[in-house]
Amino acid sequence: QLQLVESGGGLVQPGESLTLSCAASGLNLPFYYLGWFRQYPAKEREGVSCLSSADGSTYYTDSVKGRFTISRDIAKNTVYLHMSSLRPEDSAVYFCAAVGSWTITSSQPISDMCAPPEFDIWGQGTQVTVSS
């Protein structure tokens, strides 16, 4: 069974850091594109950051560039999103997601495929709240 389980969400103050974890089971991470997405109340899910399994390239949405970092630990089969200098507008439910690299067109840039319709394996989400 393919499964992603997020953890690490919580309440932090503006300017603080938080690292989200996404433990994968049934997936061999080197063969999957990985992504973090977030969803605000009554809004559509949006791409935050994605990692290509083909060349290790990464994508970050403009609002998190320089503050968030996506990474993976192959030995632990876990994906991370390290978030620093958090802002109230970062408050959302965060989801990790994966899609098999064999479904991705090799020429497709990571920036183009970091969108919810491109991914088919999803975690349950974890709430991040940034508030003083």
N, C-alpha and C positions, 0 to 999 in steps of 0.2 A: 504494500500500500504506500502510495506516494503521500508524504505529509510534511508540512512546514509548520513549526510552532514558534511564534514570536514570544519574546520576554524582554523585560528591561524598561518598560514604560513606567511612567509615574508623574508625580508633581515636582517641578523644579522652579526655581526663581529665574527671572531674566538674567542672561549672561552666564548661566551655569551650563554644565555639560552633562550629556547622557549618552549611553551606548545601548543600542538595541541589538538583541541577538535573535537569530532565526535558525533553529536546529532543524536539519533536514533528515528525513528517514525515507528509505526506498529510492533515494536519488543519489547518483554519484556526481557531486558538484562540478568537477571539471568538464562535464558534458552538458552543462546547463547554463543558459544565460540567467542572470540573477537580477532582481530589482527590488527596490523599496518604493512604496507608493503611500500616499496619505489621502485622507478623506475628511473634509470638513462637514459639519452638519448640513444636510440638504444640498450638498454639492457632489459633483462627480469625483471619482477617484482620480488622482493625478500622479504622474511620475515624479519622483524625487531624485532617484539615482539608480543607475543600472550598470552592470558589469558584464562585459562580453567574455564568453568562454573561449572565443576564437583567438583573440589577441590580447586579452586583458584590458582593453580600452574601457574607459569609464565615461559616464555622462552624469551631469548634475544640472538640475533646473537652476535657472539664474539666481533665484532667491536664496539658495543654499550654498552656492559656490564659495569656496574658501572657508566654510564653516562645517560642512558635513563631509564624511569620508566613508565610502563603501569598501568593504574588504571581505575576504573569505579565509577560513582556516580549513584546509583540505583534511587534515588529520582529525579534526573535530566535526567535520561535515557541517559547518556552521557559517552563516553569513552575518556580517555585522554592519551596523550603521552608527558610526560615531558622530555625535552631534555636539557642536560647541557653540558658544556665544548664542545660546538659544533666545528666541524672541517670542513674545506672546502669540504672534501670527504663525508660529510653528506648531501651536496646539492643534492636534488632530488625532485621528486614529491612524496608526501606521501599520501597513501590511507588507510582508515580504512575499515575493512571487518568483516563480521559475518557469522556464520553458526550455524544452530540449533543443540543443544546438542544431540538430538535424532538421528542424522545422524552419530555421532561419536562413534566408538568402544570404550567401556569404558576402555579397557586396553591400548589404544593408548596413548603414552606419548605426552605431549604438544610439545616437541621438534620435534617430527615426523610430527605433523599435522600443524605446522606453515609454510605452503607453499600455494601459491596461488590456486592450484587446489582443496584444501580442503575447500575453502570458496566460497559461492555462492551469497552473498549480498555485494555489493561494493559501496563506496562513489565515488565522482567525482574526488577527489584528491586535494591536496593543495601544492603549491610550497614552498620549503624551500631553501633559498640560503644563504650560509655562505661564506662571502667574506670581505676582508678589503678594 
